[in-house]
Amino acid sequence: MNRNWLKIIAVVCMLIDHIGFFLFGNFWVMRLIGRLAFPIFALFIAEGWRHTHDRKKYVANLAIFAVISQVPYMFLHNFYNFNILFTFLLAICCIYFIESHQKHGYFATIMLAIIFALLAVFDFVSVFDYGILGVCLVLVFYFMHNSKVKMTLLAFGVLLLLGIKTMLYSSFAPSGFIQFFAIASLILIWFYNGEKGKLNLKWLFYIFYPLHLTIILIITLII
């Protein structure tokens, strides 16, 4: 399975998830399908950072779309939550400080500790989508990419913890168990061959994310 197909699957699953959540009252079947999206996007954020020729531009693009997406996101969700692109930005910051430890020494260690401390605190109020475990998943995909077996096992562990965390936060409500289905995304990721595919879908997620949130917001306002 090449990158294009995996991206399309992730985007479709995300769309189904958000329609189920925002328009159909948290419809569990659609939310279940949506659990496949996040791990795939986390994989491509890690790949994007590893392969990009201009890391400053990569961060800038991600930050710009994070800010743009935040407008419809906060009206759909609430005003103190940050969308998933901010979680990905924090993950990239962590990767940067881990890789630059030799260059920046204790400064990199301190910054990394601050980011994880803030994420641990924010996890209690769910300020960032997927929180500290979402960041950890990106780190797993980035640093373990040379070993598919190790990457899959560690990603399985992170997603299992994420499922347990969601279950506990929901006080064992049926909707809290849905997050465990994200583990199924590892089957799709296992068959990912690393090839790009014929189409250039580089901007698909960046553009589609704020666009579909805006359309869903408009629909909610109309109905």
Residue pairs with C-beta under 8 A, 6 or more apart in sequence:
1 188
1 191
1 192
1 193
2 192
2 193
2 195
2 196
2 197
3 44
3 47
3 192
3 194
3 195
3 196
3 197
3 201
4 196
4 197
4 198
4 199
4 201
5 197
6 40
6 43
6 44
6 188
6 189
6 192
7 40
7 44
7 201
7 204
7 205
8 201
8 204
9 36
9 40
9 188
10 36
10 37
10 40
10 41
10 44
10 205
11 37
11 204
11 205
11 208
13 33
13 34
13 35
13 36
13 37
13 40
14 34
14 37
14 41
14 209
14 212
15 208
15 212
16 30
16 33
16 34
17 30
17 31
17 33
17 34
17 35
17 37
18 34
18 212
18 213
18 216
19 30
19 216
20 26
20 27
20 28
20 29
20 30
20 31
20 33
20 34
21 27
21 30
21 31
21 34
22 76
22 216
22 220
23 216
23 219
23 220
24 30
26 175
28 174
28 175
28 178
31 175
31 178
32 178
32 181
35 178
35 179
35 180
35 181
35 182
35 184
35 185
36 181
36 182
36 184
36 185
36 188
37 185
38 84
38 130
38 134
38 137
38 182
38 185
39 137
39 155
39 159
39 182
39 185
39 186
39 189
40 185
40 188
40 189
41 84
41 88
41 205
42 88
42 91
42 134
42 137
42 138
42 141
43 141
43 189
43 192
44 205
45 62
45 88
45 91
45 92
45 138
45 141
46 91
46 95
46 138
46 139
46 141
46 142
46 145
47 141
47 145
48 58
49 55
49 58
49 92
49 95
49 142
50 142
50 145
52 58
58 92
59 89
59 92
61 206
62 85
62 88
62 89
62 92
62 206
63 89
65 85
65 206
65 207
65 209
65 210
66 82
66 83
66 85
66 86
66 88
66 89
68 210
69 83
69 85
69 209
69 210
69 213
70 82
70 83
70 86
71 210
72 210
72 213
72 214
72 216
72 217
73 81
73 83
73 213
74 81
75 217
76 213
76 216
76 217
76 220
80 125
80 127
81 126
81 127
81 128
81 129
82 127
82 128
82 129
83 129
83 209
84 129
84 130
84 134
84 209
85 209
86 128
86 129
87 128
87 129
87 130
87 131
87 134
87 135
88 138
90 115
90 119
90 128
90 135
91 134
91 135
91 138
91 139
92 138
93 111
93 115
94 112
94 115
94 116
94 135
94 138
94 139
95 138
95 139
95 142
95 143
97 104
97 108
97 109
97 111
97 112
97 115
98 108
98 112
98 139
98 143
100 108
101 108
101 109
115 135
116 132
116 135
119 128
119 131
119 132
119 135
120 132
122 128
122 131
123 131
123 132
123 165
126 169
128 134
130 137
130 162
131 165
133 158
133 161
133 162
133 165
134 162
136 158
137 155
137 158
137 159
137 162
140 151
140 154
140 155
140 158
141 151
141 155
144 150
144 151
144 154
144 155
145 151
148 190
152 186
152 189
152 190
155 186
155 189
156 183
156 186
159 180
159 182
159 183
159 185
159 186
160 180
160 183
162 179
162 182
163 177
163 179
163 180
163 182
163 183
166 176
166 178
166 179
167 176
167 177
167 179
167 180
168 176
169 176
170 176
